[in-house]
Amino acid sequence: MSIDISNKDSIHSAQQVLRQKIDKLDLLINNAGISGNFPQNPSTINTYEMREVFNTNVLGTIDVTQVFLSLLEKSKTAVVVNVTS
């Protein structure tokens, strides 16, 4: 199964599949993201591209964490790891 972190339906579907298999989540690793096109000069970059990168890398990570929070809260030692470059 894969998750498209820029698509809330995809995130919710993955959570539902996982919920059928487990009752708690001890570890969530957010390691998905996009870099966008280069070069990324502030004077010339297309702001649509900037929004796409921001929405995926920042808001997508928050969406995944929020959706899986109910499973994480059931663990006594839950950990969320956010990987970035």
PDB file of N, CA, C and O in Angstrom:
ATOM      1  N   MET A   1       0.843  -1.170   0.000  1.00  0.00           N
ATOM      2  CA  MET A   1       0.000   0.000   0.000  1.00  0.00           C
ATOM      3  C   MET A   1       0.892   1.238   0.000  1.00  0.00           C
ATOM      4  O   MET A   1       1.940   1.258   0.646  1.00  0.00           O
ATOM      5  N   SER A   2       0.478   2.244  -0.712  1.00  0.00           N
ATOM      6  CA  SER A   2       1.204   3.506  -0.716  1.00  0.00           C
ATOM      7  C   SER A   2       0.249   4.619  -0.303  1.00  0.00           C
ATOM      8  O   SER A   2      -0.971   4.495  -0.411  1.00  0.00           O
ATOM      9  N   ILE A   3       0.840   5.705   0.172  1.00  0.00           N
ATOM     10  CA  ILE A   3       0.061   6.870   0.599  1.00  0.00           C
ATOM     11  C   ILE A   3       0.526   8.066  -0.207  1.00  0.00           C
ATOM     12  O   ILE A   3       1.727   8.321  -0.302  1.00  0.00           O
ATOM     13  N   ASP A   4      -0.395   8.792  -0.781  1.00  0.00           N
ATOM     14  CA  ASP A   4      -0.104  10.074  -1.412  1.00  0.00           C
ATOM     15  C   ASP A   4      -0.388  11.135  -0.357  1.00  0.00           C
ATOM     16  O   ASP A   4      -1.548  11.441  -0.082  1.00  0.00           O
ATOM     17  N   ILE A   5       0.662  11.698   0.236  1.00  0.00           N
ATOM     18  CA  ILE A   5       0.449  12.621   1.358  1.00  0.00           C
ATOM     19  C   ILE A   5      -0.163  13.949   0.940  1.00  0.00           C
ATOM     20  O   ILE A   5      -0.522  14.763   1.790  1.00  0.00           O
ATOM     21  N   SER A   6      -0.282  14.170  -0.346  1.00  0.00           N
ATOM     22  CA  SER A   6      -0.952  15.384  -0.810  1.00  0.00           C
ATOM     23  C   SER A   6      -2.436  15.137  -1.078  1.00  0.00           C
ATOM     24  O   SER A   6      -3.143  16.021  -1.562  1.00  0.00           O
ATOM     25  N   ASN A   7      -2.899  13.928  -0.759  1.00  0.00           N
ATOM     26  CA  ASN A   7      -4.284  13.543  -1.011  1.00  0.00           C
ATOM     27  C   ASN A   7      -4.898  12.989   0.272  1.00  0.00           C
ATOM     28  O   ASN A   7      -4.555  11.887   0.702  1.00  0.00           O
ATOM     29  N   LYS A   8      -5.807  13.754   0.885  1.00  0.00           N
ATOM     30  CA  LYS A   8      -6.392  13.349   2.161  1.00  0.00           C
ATOM     31  C   LYS A   8      -7.158  12.037   2.068  1.00  0.00           C
ATOM     32  O   LYS A   8      -7.157  11.260   3.023  1.00  0.00           O
ATOM     33  N   ASP A   9      -7.812  11.773   0.940  1.00  0.00           N
ATOM     34  CA  ASP A   9      -8.520  10.499   0.769  1.00  0.00           C
ATOM     35  C   ASP A   9      -7.539   9.331   0.833  1.00  0.00           C
ATOM     36  O   ASP A   9      -7.840   8.294   1.424  1.00  0.00           O
ATOM     37  N   SER A  10      -6.380   9.500   0.230  1.00  0.00           N
ATOM     38  CA  SER A  10      -5.350   8.468   0.255  1.00  0.00           C
ATOM     39  C   SER A  10      -4.863   8.223   1.685  1.00  0.00           C
ATOM     40  O   SER A  10      -4.667   7.076   2.088  1.00  0.00           O
ATOM     41  N   ILE A  11      -4.672   9.281   2.435  1.00  0.00           N
ATOM     42  CA  ILE A  11      -4.218   9.163   3.822  1.00  0.00           C
ATOM     43  C   ILE A  11      -5.265   8.437   4.656  1.00  0.00           C
ATOM     44  O   ILE A  11      -4.936   7.517   5.405  1.00  0.00           O
ATOM     45  N   HIS A  12      -6.515   8.842   4.530  1.00  0.00           N
ATOM     46  CA  HIS A  12      -7.597   8.211   5.289  1.00  0.00           C
ATOM     47  C   HIS A  12      -7.758   6.737   4.907  1.00  0.00           C
ATOM     48  O   HIS A  12      -7.992   5.896   5.774  1.00  0.00           O
ATOM     49  N   SER A  13      -7.636   6.424   3.631  1.00  0.00           N
ATOM     50  CA  SER A  13      -7.741   5.030   3.185  1.00  0.00           C
ATOM     51  C   SER A  13      -6.640   4.179   3.808  1.00  0.00           C
ATOM     52  O   SER A  13      -6.897   3.070   4.276  1.00  0.00           O
ATOM     53  N   ALA A  14      -5.429   4.693   3.814  1.00  0.00           N
ATOM     54  CA  ALA A  14      -4.310   3.955   4.408  1.00  0.00           C
ATOM     55  C   ALA A  14      -4.531   3.737   5.900  1.00  0.00           C
ATOM     56  O   ALA A  14      -4.229   2.667   6.428  1.00  0.00           O
ATOM     57  N   GLN A  15      -5.050   4.740   6.566  1.00  0.00           N
ATOM     58  CA  GLN A  15      -5.312   4.618   7.997  1.00  0.00           C
ATOM     59  C   GLN A  15      -6.386   3.567   8.256  1.00  0.00           C
ATOM     60  O   GLN A  15      -6.277   2.792   9.207  1.00  0.00           O
ATOM     61  N   GLN A  16      -7.409   3.533   7.429  1.00  0.00           N
ATOM     62  CA  GLN A  16      -8.481   2.554   7.597  1.00  0.00           C
ATOM     63  C   GLN A  16      -7.965   1.129   7.375  1.00  0.00           C
ATOM     64  O   GLN A  16      -8.333   0.212   8.110  1.00  0.00           O
ATOM     65  N   VAL A  17      -7.123   0.946   6.376  1.00  0.00           N
ATOM     66  CA  VAL A  17      -6.538  -0.370   6.120  1.00  0.00           C
ATOM     67  C   VAL A  17      -5.689  -0.802   7.313  1.00  0.00           C
ATOM     68  O   VAL A  17      -5.781  -1.940   7.774  1.00  0.00           O
ATOM     69  N   LEU A  18      -4.874   0.110   7.800  1.00  0.00           N
ATOM     70  CA  LEU A  18      -4.013  -0.204   8.938  1.00  0.00           C
ATOM     71  C   LEU A  18      -4.829  -0.471  10.197  1.00  0.00           C
ATOM     72  O   LEU A  18      -4.490  -1.364  10.973  1.00  0.00           O
ATOM     73  N   ARG A  19      -5.886   0.280  10.409  1.00  0.00           N
ATOM     74  CA  ARG A  19      -6.741   0.110  11.583  1.00  0.00           C
ATOM     75  C   ARG A  19      -7.372  -1.284  11.622  1.00  0.00           C
ATOM     76  O   ARG A  19      -7.658  -1.803  12.701  1.00  0.00           O
ATOM     77  N   GLN A  20      -7.589  -1.887  10.465  1.00  0.00           N
ATOM     78  CA  GLN A  20      -8.136  -3.242  10.408  1.00  0.00           C
ATOM     79  C   GLN A  20      -7.107  -4.288  10.842  1.00  0.00           C
ATOM     80  O   GLN A  20      -7.462  -5.416  11.185  1.00  0.00           O
ATOM     81  N   LYS A  21      -5.830  -3.901  10.822  1.00  0.00           N
ATOM     82  CA  LYS A  21      -4.759  -4.852  11.125  1.00  0.00           C
ATOM     83  C   LYS A  21      -4.133  -4.651  12.500  1.00  0.00           C
ATOM     84  O   LYS A  21      -3.604  -5.596  13.086  1.00  0.00           O
ATOM     85  N   ILE A  22      -4.188  -3.428  13.016  1.00  0.00           N
ATOM     86  CA  ILE A  22      -3.568  -3.129  14.309  1.00  0.00           C
ATOM     87  C   ILE A  22      -4.515  -2.294  15.155  1.00  0.00           C
ATOM     88  O   ILE A  22      -5.452  -1.685  14.638  1.00  0.00           O
ATOM     89  N   ASP A  23      -4.265  -2.269  16.454  1.00  0.00           N
ATOM     90  CA  ASP A  23      -5.104  -1.440  17.327  1.00  0.00           C
ATOM     91  C   ASP A  23      -4.360  -0.235  17.871  1.00  0.00           C
ATOM     92  O   ASP A  23      -4.964   0.641  18.490  1.00  0.00           O
ATOM     93  N   LYS A  24      -3.041  -0.179  17.644  1.00  0.00           N
ATOM     94  CA  LYS A  24      -2.256   0.979  18.070  1.00  0.00           C
ATOM     95  C   LYS A  24      -1.057   1.129  17.147  1.00  0.00           C
ATOM     96  O   LYS A  24      -0.680   0.200  16.431  1.00  0.00           O
ATOM     97  N   LEU A  25      -0.470   2.307  17.179  1.00  0.00           N
ATOM     98  CA  LEU A  25       0.701   2.592  16.352  1.00  0.00           C
ATOM     99  C   LEU A  25       1.787   3.153  17.249  1.00  0.00           C
ATOM    100  O   LEU A  25       1.594   4.184  17.892  1.00  0.00           O
ATOM    101  N   ASP A  26       2.933   2.478  17.295  1.00  0.00           N
ATOM    102  CA  ASP A  26       4.039   2.912  18.143  1.00  0.00           C
ATOM    103  C   ASP A  26       4.959   3.912  17.450  1.00  0.00           C
ATOM    104  O   ASP A  26       5.576   4.750  18.108  1.00  0.00           O
ATOM    105  N   LEU A  27       5.053   3.825  16.127  1.00  0.00           N
ATOM    106  CA  LEU A  27       6.004   4.649  15.394  1.00  0.00           C
ATOM    107  C   LEU A  27       5.408   5.105  14.070  1.00  0.00           C
ATOM    108  O   LEU A  27       4.913   4.293  13.289  1.00  0.00           O
ATOM    109  N   LEU A  28       5.460   6.393  13.828  1.00  0.00           N
ATOM    110  CA  LEU A  28       5.061   6.972  12.542  1.00  0.00           C
ATOM    111  C   LEU A  28       6.267   7.713  11.992  1.00  0.00           C
ATOM    112  O   LEU A  28       6.771   8.641  12.626  1.00  0.00           O
ATOM    113  N   ILE A  29       6.728   7.315  10.829  1.00  0.00           N
ATOM    114  CA  ILE A  29       7.853   7.992  10.189  1.00  0.00           C
ATOM    115  C   ILE A  29       7.324   8.728   8.965  1.00  0.00           C
ATOM    116  O   ILE A  29       6.868   8.111   8.002  1.00  0.00           O
ATOM    117  N   ASN A  30       7.389  10.035   9.014  1.00  0.00           N
ATOM    118  CA  ASN A  30       7.013  10.877   7.876  1.00  0.00           C
ATOM    119  C   ASN A  30       8.282  11.128   7.060  1.00  0.00           C
ATOM    120  O   ASN A  30       9.138  11.925   7.445  1.00  0.00           O
ATOM    121  N   ASN A  31       8.385  10.437   5.932  1.00  0.00           N
ATOM    122  CA  ASN A  31       9.587  10.519   5.113  1.00  0.00           C
ATOM    123  C   ASN A  31       9.232  10.742   3.644  1.00  0.00           C
ATOM    124  O   ASN A  31       9.970  10.317   2.755  1.00  0.00           O
ATOM    125  N   ALA A  32       8.125  11.395   3.395  1.00  0.00           N
ATOM    126  CA  ALA A  32       7.702  11.650   2.019  1.00  0.00           C
ATOM    127  C   ALA A  32       7.829  13.139   1.736  1.00  0.00           C
ATOM    128  O   ALA A  32       7.648  13.973   2.623  1.00  0.00           O
ATOM    129  N   GLY A  33       8.138  13.451   0.512  1.00  0.00           N
ATOM    130  CA  GLY A  33       8.232  14.857   0.143  1.00  0.00           C
ATOM    131  C   GLY A  33       8.655  15.007  -1.308  1.00  0.00           C
ATOM    132  O   GLY A  33       9.021  14.040  -1.976  1.00  0.00           O
ATOM    133  N   ILE A  34       8.596  16.225  -1.766  1.00  0.00           N
ATOM    134  CA  ILE A  34       9.017  16.551  -3.128  1.00  0.00           C
ATOM    135  C   ILE A  34       9.951  17.752  -3.061  1.00  0.00           C
ATOM    136  O   ILE A  34       9.900  18.536  -2.114  1.00  0.00           O
ATOM    137  N   SER A  35      10.793  17.887  -4.061  1.00  0.00           N
ATOM    138  CA  SER A  35      11.741  19.005  -4.058  1.00  0.00           C
ATOM    139  C   SER A  35      11.328  20.125  -4.996  1.00  0.00           C
ATOM    140  O   SER A  35      11.764  21.264  -4.826  1.00  0.00           O
ATOM    141  N   GLY A  36      10.502  19.826  -5.976  1.00  0.00           N
ATOM    142  CA  GLY A  36      10.142  20.856  -6.950  1.00  0.00           C
ATOM    143  C   GLY A  36      11.218  20.985  -8.014  1.00  0.00           C
ATOM    144  O   GLY A  36      12.202  20.246  -8.018  1.00  0.00           O
ATOM    145  N   ASN A  37      11.014  21.924  -8.903  1.00  0.00           N
ATOM    146  CA  ASN A  37      11.966  22.154  -9.994  1.00  0.00           C
ATOM    147  C   ASN A  37      13.085  23.077  -9.552  1.00  0.00           C
ATOM    148  O   ASN A  37      12.919  23.889  -8.642  1.00  0.00           O
ATOM    149  N   PHE A  38      14.220  22.941 -10.204  1.00  0.00           N
ATOM    150  CA  PHE A  38      15.377  23.793  -9.913  1.00  0.00           C
ATOM    151  C   PHE A  38      15.784  24.528 -11.170  1.00  0.00           C
ATOM    152  O   PHE A  38      15.560  24.006 -12.262  1.00  0.00           O
ATOM    153  N   PRO A  39      16.365  25.697 -11.081  1.00  0.00           N
ATOM    154  CA  PRO A  39      16.675  26.429  -9.855  1.00  0.00           C
ATOM    155  C   PRO A  39      15.414  27.041  -9.229  1.00  0.00           C
ATOM    156  O   PRO A  39      14.387  27.209  -9.886  1.00  0.00           O
ATOM    157  N   GLN A  40      15.532  27.366  -7.945  1.00  0.00           N
ATOM    158  CA  GLN A  40      14.398  27.953  -7.230  1.00  0.00           C
ATOM    159  C   GLN A  40      14.758  29.362  -6.759  1.00  0.00           C
ATOM    160  O   GLN A  40      14.824  29.645  -5.563  1.00  0.00           O
ATOM    161  N   ASN A  41      14.982  30.214  -7.720  1.00  0.00           N
ATOM    162  CA  ASN A  41      15.318  31.605  -7.415  1.00  0.00           C
ATOM    163  C   ASN A  41      14.058  32.367  -7.018  1.00  0.00           C
ATOM    164  O   ASN A  41      13.070  32.325  -7.750  1.00  0.00           O
ATOM    165  N   PRO A  42      14.063  33.055  -5.893  1.00  0.00           N
ATOM    166  CA  PRO A  42      12.865  33.784  -5.453  1.00  0.00           C
ATOM    167  C   PRO A  42      12.342  34.783  -6.473  1.00  0.00           C
ATOM    168  O   PRO A  42      11.142  35.054  -6.519  1.00  0.00           O
ATOM    169  N   SER A  43      13.232  35.330  -7.288  1.00  0.00           N
ATOM    170  CA  SER A  43      12.796  36.338  -8.261  1.00  0.00           C
ATOM    171  C   SER A  43      12.114  35.742  -9.487  1.00  0.00           C
ATOM    172  O   SER A  43      11.438  36.456 -10.228  1.00  0.00           O
ATOM    173  N   THR A  44      12.286  34.428  -9.706  1.00  0.00           N
ATOM    174  CA  THR A  44      11.743  33.843 -10.923  1.00  0.00           C
ATOM    175  C   THR A  44      10.897  32.594 -10.703  1.00  0.00           C
ATOM    176  O   THR A  44      10.234  32.140 -11.636  1.00  0.00           O
ATOM    177  N   ILE A  45      10.900  32.032  -9.515  1.00  0.00           N
ATOM    178  CA  ILE A  45      10.179  30.774  -9.302  1.00  0.00           C
ATOM    179  C   ILE A  45       8.679  30.980  -9.447  1.00  0.00           C
ATOM    180  O   ILE A  45       8.136  32.014  -9.058  1.00  0.00           O
ATOM    181  N   ASN A  46       8.035  29.995 -10.003  1.00  0.00           N
ATOM    182  CA  ASN A  46       6.585  30.001 -10.148  1.00  0.00           C
ATOM    183  C   ASN A  46       5.985  29.722  -8.763  1.00  0.00           C
ATOM    184  O   ASN A  46       6.298  28.703  -8.147  1.00  0.00           O
ATOM    185  N   THR A  47       5.143  30.605  -8.283  1.00  0.00           N
ATOM    186  CA  THR A  47       4.587  30.425  -6.941  1.00  0.00           C
ATOM    187  C   THR A  47       3.663  29.208  -6.856  1.00  0.00           C
ATOM    188  O   THR A  47       3.451  28.673  -5.768  1.00  0.00           O
ATOM    189  N   TYR A  48       3.116  28.769  -7.982  1.00  0.00           N
ATOM    190  CA  TYR A  48       2.330  27.534  -7.976  1.00  0.00           C
ATOM    191  C   TYR A  48       3.209  26.363  -7.552  1.00  0.00           C
ATOM    192  O   TYR A  48       2.796  25.534  -6.742  1.00  0.00           O
ATOM    193  N   GLU A  49       4.418  26.297  -8.097  1.00  0.00           N
ATOM    194  CA  GLU A  49       5.353  25.236  -7.732  1.00  0.00           C
ATOM    195  C   GLU A  49       5.720  25.319  -6.248  1.00  0.00           C
ATOM    196  O   GLU A  49       5.795  24.298  -5.564  1.00  0.00           O
ATOM    197  N   MET A  50       5.944  26.527  -5.762  1.00  0.00           N
ATOM    198  CA  MET A  50       6.273  26.702  -4.345  1.00  0.00           C
ATOM    199  C   MET A  50       5.136  26.211  -3.462  1.00  0.00           C
ATOM    200  O   MET A  50       5.378  25.556  -2.448  1.00  0.00           O
ATOM    201  N   ARG A  51       3.904  26.518  -3.835  1.00  0.00           N
ATOM    202  CA  ARG A  51       2.737  26.065  -3.060  1.00  0.00           C
ATOM    203  C   ARG A  51       2.628  24.547  -3.067  1.00  0.00           C
ATOM    204  O   ARG A  51       2.307  23.937  -2.047  1.00  0.00           O
ATOM    205  N   GLU A  52       2.896  23.939  -4.216  1.00  0.00           N
ATOM    206  CA  GLU A  52       2.825  22.482  -4.316  1.00  0.00           C
ATOM    207  C   GLU A  52       3.857  21.822  -3.390  1.00  0.00           C
ATOM    208  O   GLU A  52       3.537  20.857  -2.697  1.00  0.00           O
ATOM    209  N   VAL A  53       5.072  22.331  -3.377  1.00  0.00           N
ATOM    210  CA  VAL A  53       6.113  21.796  -2.499  1.00  0.00           C
ATOM    211  C   VAL A  53       5.731  22.012  -1.039  1.00  0.00           C
ATOM    212  O   VAL A  53       5.836  21.087  -0.233  1.00  0.00           O
ATOM    213  N   PHE A  54       5.291  23.216  -0.686  1.00  0.00           N
ATOM    214  CA  PHE A  54       4.900  23.521   0.692  1.00  0.00           C
ATOM    215  C   PHE A  54       3.709  22.663   1.125  1.00  0.00           C
ATOM    216  O   PHE A  54       3.717  22.086   2.212  1.00  0.00           O
ATOM    217  N   ASN A  55       2.699  22.582   0.279  1.00  0.00           N
ATOM    218  CA  ASN A  55       1.508  21.801   0.627  1.00  0.00           C
ATOM    219  C   ASN A  55       1.843  20.326   0.834  1.00  0.00           C
ATOM    220  O   ASN A  55       1.299  19.683   1.732  1.00  0.00           O
ATOM    221  N   THR A  56       2.725  19.800   0.016  1.00  0.00           N
ATOM    222  CA  THR A  56       3.112  18.396   0.165  1.00  0.00           C
ATOM    223  C   THR A  56       3.997  18.199   1.381  1.00  0.00           C
ATOM    224  O   THR A  56       3.693  17.373   2.242  1.00  0.00           O
ATOM    225  N   ASN A  57       5.087  18.946   1.461  1.00  0.00           N
ATOM    226  CA  ASN A  57       6.101  18.702   2.489  1.00  0.00           C
ATOM    227  C   ASN A  57       5.684  19.150   3.885  1.00  0.00           C
ATOM    228  O   ASN A  57       6.072  18.521   4.869  1.00  0.00           O
ATOM    229  N   VAL A  58       4.923  20.191   3.990  1.00  0.00           N
ATOM    230  CA  VAL A  58       4.527  20.697   5.311  1.00  0.00           C
ATOM    231  C   VAL A  58       3.111  20.250   5.657  1.00  0.00           C
ATOM    232  O   VAL A  58       2.906  19.540   6.642  1.00  0.00           O
ATOM    233  N   LEU A  59       2.144  20.659   4.858  1.00  0.00           N
ATOM    234  CA  LEU A  59       0.759  20.350   5.184  1.00  0.00           C
ATOM    235  C   LEU A  59       0.453  18.867   5.036  1.00  0.00           C
ATOM    236  O   LEU A  59      -0.332  18.324   5.813  1.00  0.00           O
ATOM    237  N   GLY A  60       1.053  18.202   4.061  1.00  0.00           N
ATOM    238  CA  GLY A  60       0.855  16.764   3.899  1.00  0.00           C
ATOM    239  C   GLY A  60       1.364  15.995   5.113  1.00  0.00           C
ATOM    240  O   GLY A  60       0.718  15.050   5.568  1.00  0.00           O
ATOM    241  N   THR A  61       2.502  16.390   5.631  1.00  0.00           N
ATOM    242  CA  THR A  61       3.055  15.756   6.829  1.00  0.00           C
ATOM    243  C   THR A  61       2.139  15.961   8.028  1.00  0.00           C
ATOM    244  O   THR A  61       1.927  15.040   8.816  1.00  0.00           O
ATOM    245  N   ILE A  62       1.600  17.157   8.167  1.00  0.00           N
ATOM    246  CA  ILE A  62       0.665  17.435   9.259  1.00  0.00           C
ATOM    247  C   ILE A  62      -0.602  16.609   9.088  1.00  0.00           C
ATOM    248  O   ILE A  62      -1.113  16.050  10.058  1.00  0.00           O
ATOM    249  N   ASP A  63      -1.112  16.527   7.863  1.00  0.00           N
ATOM    250  CA  ASP A  63      -2.323  15.725   7.609  1.00  0.00           C
ATOM    251  C   ASP A  63      -2.108  14.265   7.995  1.00  0.00           C
ATOM    252  O   ASP A  63      -2.963  13.665   8.648  1.00  0.00           O
ATOM    253  N   VAL A  64      -0.978  13.690   7.599  1.00  0.00           N
ATOM    254  CA  VAL A  64      -0.696  12.292   7.932  1.00  0.00           C
ATOM    255  C   VAL A  64      -0.646  12.115   9.449  1.00  0.00           C
ATOM    256  O   VAL A  64      -1.246  11.185   9.989  1.00  0.00           O
ATOM    257  N   THR A  65       0.058  12.993  10.122  1.00  0.00           N
ATOM    258  CA  THR A  65       0.183  12.897  11.579  1.00  0.00           C
ATOM    259  C   THR A  65      -1.181  13.003  12.240  1.00  0.00           C
ATOM    260  O   THR A  65      -1.489  12.222  13.140  1.00  0.00           O
ATOM    261  N   GLN A  66      -1.997  13.946  11.815  1.00  0.00           N
ATOM    262  CA  GLN A  66      -3.321  14.115  12.419  1.00  0.00           C
ATOM    263  C   GLN A  66      -4.209  12.900  12.196  1.00  0.00           C
ATOM    264  O   GLN A  66      -4.914  12.477  13.112  1.00  0.00           O
ATOM    265  N   VAL A  67      -4.186  12.334  11.000  1.00  0.00           N
ATOM    266  CA  VAL A  67      -5.038  11.188  10.692  1.00  0.00           C
ATOM    267  C   VAL A  67      -4.612   9.958  11.502  1.00  0.00           C
ATOM    268  O   VAL A  67      -5.462   9.183  11.937  1.00  0.00           O
ATOM    269  N   PHE A  68      -3.317   9.778  11.703  1.00  0.00           N
ATOM    270  CA  PHE A  68      -2.828   8.611  12.437  1.00  0.00           C
ATOM    271  C   PHE A  68      -2.734   8.859  13.946  1.00  0.00           C
ATOM    272  O   PHE A  68      -2.366   7.955  14.697  1.00  0.00           O
ATOM    273  N   LEU A  69      -3.057  10.051  14.387  1.00  0.00           N
ATOM    274  CA  LEU A  69      -2.957  10.393  15.801  1.00  0.00           C
ATOM    275  C   LEU A  69      -3.811   9.492  16.695  1.00  0.00           C
ATOM    276  O   LEU A  69      -3.384   9.138  17.794  1.00  0.00           O
ATOM    277  N   SER A  70      -4.993   9.120  16.249  1.00  0.00           N
ATOM    278  CA  SER A  70      -5.855   8.273  17.080  1.00  0.00           C
ATOM    279  C   SER A  70      -5.205   6.921  17.367  1.00  0.00           C
ATOM    280  O   SER A  70      -5.380   6.374  18.456  1.00  0.00           O
ATOM    281  N   LEU A  71      -4.458   6.376  16.408  1.00  0.00           N
ATOM    282  CA  LEU A  71      -3.732   5.127  16.643  1.00  0.00           C
ATOM    283  C   LEU A  71      -2.492   5.359  17.501  1.00  0.00           C
ATOM    284  O   LEU A  71      -2.151   4.526  18.341  1.00  0.00           O
ATOM    285  N   LEU A  72      -1.823   6.479  17.293  1.00  0.00           N
ATOM    286  CA  LEU A  72      -0.637   6.797  18.090  1.00  0.00           C
ATOM    287  C   LEU A  72      -0.990   7.007  19.557  1.00  0.00           C
ATOM    288  O   LEU A  72      -0.234   6.614  20.446  1.00  0.00           O
ATOM    289  N   GLU A  73      -2.126   7.620  19.805  1.00  0.00           N
ATOM    290  CA  GLU A  73      -2.527   7.910  21.184  1.00  0.00           C
ATOM    291  C   GLU A  73      -2.812   6.640  21.986  1.00  0.00           C
ATOM    292  O   GLU A  73      -2.836   6.682  23.216  1.00  0.00           O
ATOM    293  N   LYS A  74      -3.023   5.541  21.323  1.00  0.00           N
ATOM    294  CA  LYS A  74      -3.284   4.273  22.010  1.00  0.00           C
ATOM    295  C   LYS A  74      -1.999   3.590  22.470  1.00  0.00           C
ATOM    296  O   LYS A  74      -2.047   2.626  23.233  1.00  0.00           O
ATOM    297  N   SER A  75      -0.856   4.084  22.009  1.00  0.00           N
ATOM    298  CA  SER A  75       0.433   3.531  22.402  1.00  0.00           C
ATOM    299  C   SER A  75       0.973   4.289  23.614  1.00  0.00           C
ATOM    300  O   SER A  75       0.808   5.504  23.725  1.00  0.00           O
ATOM    301  N   LYS A  76       1.606   3.567  24.504  1.00  0.00           N
ATOM    302  CA  LYS A  76       2.205   4.212  25.677  1.00  0.00           C
ATOM    303  C   LYS A  76       3.519   4.902  25.335  1.00  0.00           C
ATOM    304  O   LYS A  76       3.975   5.777  26.072  1.00  0.00           O
ATOM    305  N   THR A  77       4.121   4.513  24.232  1.00  0.00           N
ATOM    306  CA  THR A  77       5.428   5.061  23.864  1.00  0.00           C
ATOM    307  C   THR A  77       5.466   5.504  22.409  1.00  0.00           C
ATOM    308  O   THR A  77       6.457   5.259  21.721  1.00  0.00           O
ATOM    309  N   ALA A  78       4.439   6.135  21.937  1.00  0.00           N
ATOM    310  CA  ALA A  78       4.369   6.549  20.532  1.00  0.00           C
ATOM    311  C   ALA A  78       5.447   7.576  20.199  1.00  0.00           C
ATOM    312  O   ALA A  78       5.781   8.451  20.997  1.00  0.00           O
ATOM    313  N   VAL A  79       5.973   7.431  18.994  1.00  0.00           N
ATOM    314  CA  VAL A  79       7.006   8.339  18.504  1.00  0.00           C
ATOM    315  C   VAL A  79       6.655   8.737  17.081  1.00  0.00           C
ATOM    316  O   VAL A  79       6.255   7.899  16.273  1.00  0.00           O
ATOM    317  N   VAL A  80       6.808  10.028  16.777  1.00  0.00           N
ATOM    318  CA  VAL A  80       6.640  10.520  15.425  1.00  0.00           C
ATOM    319  C   VAL A  80       8.004  11.055  14.983  1.00  0.00           C
ATOM    320  O   VAL A  80       8.601  11.894  15.658  1.00  0.00           O
ATOM    321  N   VAL A  81       8.484  10.560  13.849  1.00  0.00           N
ATOM    322  CA  VAL A  81       9.761  10.994  13.306  1.00  0.00           C
ATOM    323  C   VAL A  81       9.495  11.686  11.971  1.00  0.00           C
ATOM    324  O   VAL A  81       8.915  11.095  11.061  1.00  0.00           O
ATOM    325  N   ASN A  82       9.922  12.935  11.865  1.00  0.00           N
ATOM    326  CA  ASN A  82       9.786  13.689  10.623  1.00  0.00           C
ATOM    327  C   ASN A  82      11.166  13.809   9.995  1.00  0.00           C
ATOM    328  O   ASN A  82      12.079  14.380  10.590  1.00  0.00           O
ATOM    329  N   VAL A  83      11.313  13.268   8.789  1.00  0.00           N
ATOM    330  CA  VAL A  83      12.589  13.292   8.065  1.00  0.00           C
ATOM    331  C   VAL A  83      12.485  14.371   7.004  1.00  0.00           C
ATOM    332  O   VAL A  83      11.490  14.459   6.285  1.00  0.00           O
ATOM    333  N   THR A  84      13.510  15.179   6.915  1.00  0.00           N
ATOM    334  CA  THR A  84      13.518  16.260   5.924  1.00  0.00           C
ATOM    335  C   THR A  84      14.927  16.438   5.381  1.00  0.00           C
ATOM    336  O   THR A  84      15.892  15.904   5.928  1.00  0.00           O
ATOM    337  N   SER A  85      15.026  17.182   4.315  1.00  0.00           N
ATOM    338  CA  SER A  85      16.356  17.452   3.769  1.00  0.00           C
ATOM    339  C   SER A  85      16.539  18.940   3.615  1.00  0.00           C
ATOM    340  O   SER A  85      17.594  19.390   3.168  1.00  0.00           O
TER     341      SER A  85
END
